[in-house]
Amino acid sequence: MRSARRNQDEDGKDERERIPNRLWQAAAGLCGQHSVHKVSRWLHLNHTSLQKKAAKRTRSVRRTSSRFVEWRLPAGLAAGSATAAEYVVEIEGGSARRISMRGTKGYPNEKFDFLGYTFRPRRSANKHGKYFVCFSPAVSKKAATAMRREMRRWRLNLWSGDSLDYLARMRNPIIRGWINYYGRYYKSALHPVFKPLNRALVKWTMRKYKRYRDRQRRATHWLGQVAQREPRLFAHWEMLGLRPAAG
């Protein structure tokens, strides 16, 4: 029992030596004796785990080593809030970031929008078929919403007096321009954008032909057969391969 207690005291002493003195001085100046005791006990228990967590997070972001350069006490620590302690990790290259023990702060931004694209980590496949994560662009959510809003304004289901070829000639230049620009990278991200266009064409079929009214599945199959016979009729059929089911 005495040997175990002696080993525990020695471990606590070593742990006290590894913790920067700046933190202890700040805690002594801001907190009462009871709160300082809580802080010291919490640091003894968590200092090593904090170092491991910071090193792991830093390696996952920059694949480099990390070391502690500063300890700071937040304002809430004076009231005994030891769990709100934060520390700063220095990353090689001169940059630094704050990591919170709550696990919801301190992470860098992993995506941004530029010229209608969203750049963020995505899953890709190499020439051997193996998947990996890369930082690549795709159509942004804002641009996709704008395209869907414009297609709703067309109200294709009300153009039942015109032929399917006429609708294709009227709208293909716009559709082809969208796909040429936003489909240059990660073209599959455009599939959710143009699926509503196929549904609008199905509604056009149901409104134009009496035999397909209130028969959505049959209208979809008829439109899919047209897409099989004329795969280049609409630009999204040709460039994305996004055709209705032929049954």
C-alpha positions in Angstrom: 0.0 0.0 0.0 2.8 2.4 0.9 4.7 1.6 -2.2 1.7 2.1 -4.4 1.0 5.5 -2.7 4.7 6.4 -3.1 4.6 5.6 -6.8 1.4 7.6 -7.1 3.1 10.6 -5.5 6.1 10.3 -7.8 3.8 10.0 -10.8 1.9 13.1 -9.7 5.2 15.0 -9.1 6.4 14.0 -12.6 3.1 15.1 -14.0 3.4 18.4 -12.2 6.8 19.0 -13.8 5.5 18.3 -17.3 2.6 20.8 -16.9 3.8 24.4 -17.7 4.2 26.6 -14.6 2.2 29.4 -16.4 -1.0 27.5 -15.9 -0.4 26.9 -12.2 0.4 30.6 -11.6 -2.7 31.7 -13.5 -4.9 29.3 -11.6 -3.5 30.5 -8.3 -4.2 34.1 -9.2 -7.7 33.6 -10.5 -9.1 30.8 -8.3 -9.6 30.2 -4.7 -7.8 27.4 -2.9 -10.6 25.0 -3.4 -10.9 25.7 -7.1 -7.2 25.4 -7.6 -7.3 21.9 -6.0 -10.0 20.9 -8.5 -7.9 22.3 -11.4 -4.7 20.5 -10.3 -6.5 17.2 -9.9 -8.1 17.6 -13.3 -4.8 18.4 -14.9 -3.1 15.4 -13.3 -5.7 13.1 -14.7 -6.0 14.6 -18.2 -2.7 16.2 -19.2 -1.3 13.1 -20.9 -4.5 12.4 -22.7 -4.7 16.0 -23.9 -1.2 15.7 -25.4 -2.1 12.5 -27.2 -5.4 14.0 -28.4 -3.7 17.1 -29.7 -1.0 15.2 -31.5 -3.6 12.8 -33.1 -5.7 15.7 -34.3 -2.7 17.6 -35.7 -1.4 14.5 -37.5 -4.8 14.0 -39.1 -4.8 17.6 -40.4 -1.2 18.3 -41.4 0.6 14.9 -41.0 3.2 16.6 -38.8 4.3 16.7 -35.1 2.9 19.0 -32.5 3.9 20.4 -29.2 2.3 22.6 -26.5 3.4 26.2 -26.6 0.8 27.9 -24.3 -1.8 27.2 -21.7 -4.6 29.6 -21.0 -7.4 29.7 -18.5 -10.9 30.9 -19.7 -12.9 33.3 -17.7 -15.3 30.5 -16.5 -12.4 28.7 -14.8 -12.5 31.1 -11.9 -15.8 29.7 -11.0 -14.4 26.2 -10.8 -15.1 25.2 -14.5 -12.1 23.1 -15.1 -13.6 21.2 -18.0 -13.6 24.3 -20.1 -9.8 24.5 -20.2 -8.4 25.2 -23.6 -4.9 24.9 -25.0 -3.1 26.0 -28.1 -1.2 23.7 -30.3 1.6 24.9 -32.5 1.9 23.3 -36.0 5.1 23.3 -38.0 5.0 26.2 -40.4 4.2 28.9 -37.9 0.4 28.5 -37.8 -1.5 27.7 -34.6 -5.0 26.8 -33.7 -7.1 26.5 -30.5 -8.6 23.1 -29.5 -11.5 22.9 -27.1 -12.0 20.0 -24.7 -15.7 20.0 -25.6 -14.8 18.5 -29.0 -16.9 20.9 -31.1 -14.6 23.8 -31.6 -11.1 24.4 -33.0 -11.5 22.4 -36.2 -10.4 24.2 -39.4 -12.8 24.9 -42.2 -12.8 21.9 -44.5 -14.8 23.3 -47.4 -15.4 26.6 -49.2 -17.4 27.8 -52.3 -15.8 29.5 -55.3 -17.2 30.2 -58.7 -20.2 27.9 -58.2 -18.1 25.0 -56.9 -17.7 23.6 -53.4 -14.2 22.4 -52.6 -14.2 19.8 -49.9 -12.8 16.3 -49.2 -14.5 13.7 -51.4 -14.1 10.0 -52.1 -12.4 9.2 -55.4 -11.1 6.1 -57.2 -7.8 5.7 -58.9 -7.1 3.8 -62.0 -6.7 0.5 -60.0 -10.2 0.9 -58.5 -9.0 1.7 -55.0 -10.8 4.5 -53.2 -9.1 7.4 -51.5 -10.1 10.8 -50.1 -9.0 13.9 -52.1 -9.9 17.6 -52.0 -11.9 18.1 -55.2 -14.6 20.5 -56.4 -18.2 19.8 -57.4 -21.2 21.9 -58.0 -22.2 23.9 -55.0 -25.5 23.7 -53.1 -26.3 27.3 -54.0 -25.7 26.7 -57.7 -27.7 23.5 -57.7 -30.6 25.3 -56.0 -30.5 28.1 -58.6 -30.6 25.6 -61.5 -33.6 23.7 -60.0 -35.4 27.0 -59.4 -34.9 28.0 -63.1 -36.2 24.7 -64.3 -39.3 25.1 -62.2 -39.9 28.4 -63.9 -40.0 26.7 -67.3 -43.2 24.9 -66.2 -42.7 22.2 -68.9 -45.8 20.3 -67.9 -47.9 23.2 -69.3 -46.4 23.0 -72.8 -48.6 20.1 -73.8 -49.4 21.9 -77.1 -45.8 21.5 -78.3 -43.8 18.5 -79.3 -41.0 16.9 -77.4 -38.5 17.9 -80.1 -39.5 21.5 -79.7 -39.0 21.4 -75.9 -35.6 19.9 -76.5 -34.6 22.6 -79.0 -35.7 25.4 -76.6 -34.0 24.1 -73.5 -31.0 22.1 -74.6 -28.6 25.1 -75.0 -29.2 26.1 -71.3 -28.9 22.5 -70.1 -25.8 21.9 -72.1 -24.2 25.0 -70.8 -24.8 24.1 -67.2 -23.4 20.6 -67.7 -20.3 21.8 -69.5 -19.5 24.2 -66.7 -20.6 22.4 -63.5 -19.9 18.9 -64.9 -16.3 19.4 -65.5 -15.5 18.0 -62.1 -17.4 15.3 -60.2 -20.2 15.1 -62.8 -22.2 12.7 -60.7 -23.1 15.6 -58.4 -25.4 16.9 -61.1 -27.7 13.8 -61.0 -29.9 15.2 -58.2 -30.2 18.5 -60.1 -31.6 17.0 -63.3 -33.8 14.3 -61.9 -36.6 16.8 -61.4 -36.4 17.7 -65.1 -37.2 14.1 -66.0 -40.2 14.2 -63.6 -41.4 17.4 -65.3 -41.2 15.6 -68.7 -43.2 12.7 -67.3 -45.9 15.2 -66.2 -45.8 16.7 -69.7 -46.4 13.3 -71.1 -49.4 12.7 -68.8 -50.9 16.0 -69.7 -50.4 15.7 -73.5 -51.6 12.1 -74.1 -54.9 11.0 -72.7 -54.0 7.4 -72.4 -51.3 8.3 -69.9 -53.3 10.5 -67.6 -53.2 9.4 -64.0 -50.8 6.7 -65.1 -47.4 7.9 -64.1 -45.6 4.6 -64.4 -46.7 4.1 -67.9 -45.8 7.6 -68.8 -42.4 7.1 -67.4 -41.8 3.9 -69.3 -43.0 5.6 -72.6 -40.5 8.4 -72.0 -37.8 5.9 -71.2 -38.4 4.2 -74.5 -38.2 7.5 -76.3 -34.8 8.1 -74.6 -33.6 4.7 -75.8 -34.5 5.4 -79.4 -33.2 9.0 -79.2 -30.6 9.2 -76.5 -29.4 12.6 -77.7 -32.8 14.3 -77.7 -32.1 16.1 -74.4 -28.7 17.2 -73.3 -28.9 15.6 -69.8 -29.8 12.3 -71.4 -26.7 12.4 -73.6 -24.1 14.0 -71.3 -25.2 12.5 -68.0 -26.9 9.3 -69.1 -29.8 10.3 -66.8 -32.7 8.7 -68.7 -36.1 7.6 -67.4 -36.7 3.9 -66.8 -38.0 2.1 -69.9 -39.8 -0.6 -68.0 
